[in-house]
Amino acid sequence: MLASYIDQAMELAVYEIIADDQTYWGEIPGLQGVWASHQTLAGCRRELREALSDWLALRLRLGLTIPVIAGINLNELTKPV
């Protein structure tokens, strides 16, 4: 479930090149604070996936709401069984 969420979220990522220093910027709309920058597009994607993983781990640990993506609701993971 978590891996599927990350894969689906990464599909929503948008990237742009910063003209001033020729670095790539990437973010996932709707996931505030999930962004990355790197000298290459591949590096930016890698950094963005890591930022997303860290962001999810923190929100799960703190019990904060996580937006549903592609019908995947990670908020169910924090509910008592």
LINLINLIN-V588325 format. One line per field, one symbol per residue. psi: psi as a letter, one per 20 degrees, with the letter a starting at -180 (. if undefined). A space follows every 50 residues. Layout:
psi=???
//
This chain:
psi=gghgggghghhiqqqqpohgjkrqpqropinpiorqqrhqgghggghggg gggggggghghikqqpqppkjonihhhiqq.
//
